[in-house]
Amino acid sequence: MRKHRASTGVTPSRYFVNLRIDEAKRMQHDWRHGVIDVAFAVGYRSPSHFSQVFRTLTGLSPSAYRNRQ
């Protein structure tokens, strides 16, 4: 874990959360995917938890992020 953090600047768990949210951001560009679909597609079992994590990392809700595109 120390080597991972030293090379990436984040813990392994934060690294994977960031990967999931980055993929969710990419999926938000495609209007065919609703927020619930995106949440499940990137591995969250709860759309509300996904929205909470998304907002924490981006400063916007998934819907607000999509609407600003």
GIFENGI-V547869 format. One line per field, one symbol per residue. ss: DSSP state (H for helix, E for strand, L for the rest). Layout:
ss: ???
//
This chain:
ss: LHHHHHHHLLLHHHHHHHHHHHHHHHHHLLLLLLHHHHHHHLLLLLHHHHHHHHHHHHLLLHHHHHHLL
//
